[in-house]
């Protein structure tokens, strides 16, 4: 209605504050969503009336805004019954508008709808917080200047936005699976939200292989949740996990989604390839049974399809396991100078692990300490410092 994301945020916050003030005394209304919408609309009308005082047509504008309010009620109600079927997913599709660059769409959506902090988004993009903040501000301004209507796209437009929607869901899951900051190793609620959105999306786009690939990846990764955290909340790395604690139902669902994704299209897309990698771990009942040669091959395929220094780091780990730590270190060192990885704790973490296996303990300790200094997650920092201590020989 306002055609201004920043203003809409302010109005929504005003409505929530009004609810916090009134509901404890008056009780929760029968339809809380409609109540909040009505309050926000009234605040919008007041805002436009105040801002139009300098305009001789302010009365006419106020009348038009009143009329728009009345006209918008059935539109809002109809939107709640659209084909997407999930309010949050509908909003994500809406925010991923093609008028914005892809990275701006994702950053804005993560900020507005997933509750991510600027720091968490910066970590996801391997960018600085000021860069992300400016990206979000510019995105909001662009949407306002272009007067983009917040509506559910249909037909071909829905497909155009699918890649951005998949990326948003993927990043939400990643933040839940490995938290950027704080005391906890994981944020399970984010993982569950991402899995739910992925399942809804798979029902809406049953012929899109990458949707099923992403669902497969999330289900298989989430199957390890119970084994990833120790009794005292400490991180437990993949090779040290008790695989009896992995959720076999989620693994079965993930493998079924992967089979569907691979049956729909060849060559495989990036989410399907990552799911195939996760499936190699899921199929191995013991860590020693992992097919690292196949995983290395899948990472080679992924790196060719979607080159990035982060994928190269993962490829380094896989090659280190399949062909020896020296092979992995060669790959890791090749991307060590990438500006994108300058403050990325996993770069020194991966190098440290490979150096440790090569018995280059002094260098490994330095890298473990560097990784600990870069991370803002307390559990991860503790683990890295423990490994640094183990490297003192």
Buried (B, 14 or more C-beta within 10 A) or exposed (E): BBBBBBBBBBBBEBBEEBBEEBEEEEEEBEEEEEBBBBBBBBBBBBBBBEEBEEEEEBEEBBEEBEEBBEEBEEEEEEBEEBEBEBEBBBBBBBBBBEEBEEBBBBBBBBBBBBEBBBBBBBBBBBBBBEBBBEBBEBBBEBBBEEEBEBBBBEEEEBEEBBBBBBBBBBBBBBBBBBBBBEEBBBBEEBBBBBBBBBBBBBEBBEEBBBBBBBBBBBBBBBBBBBBBBBEEEEBBEEEEBEBEEBBEEBBBBBBBBBEBBBEBBEEBBBBBBBBBBBBBBBEBEEBEEBBBBBBBBBBBBBBEEEEBBBBBBBBBBBBBBBBEBEBBBBBBEEBBEBEBBEBBBBBBBBBBBBBBBBEBBEBBBBBBBBBBEBBBBBBBBBBBBEBBEEBEE
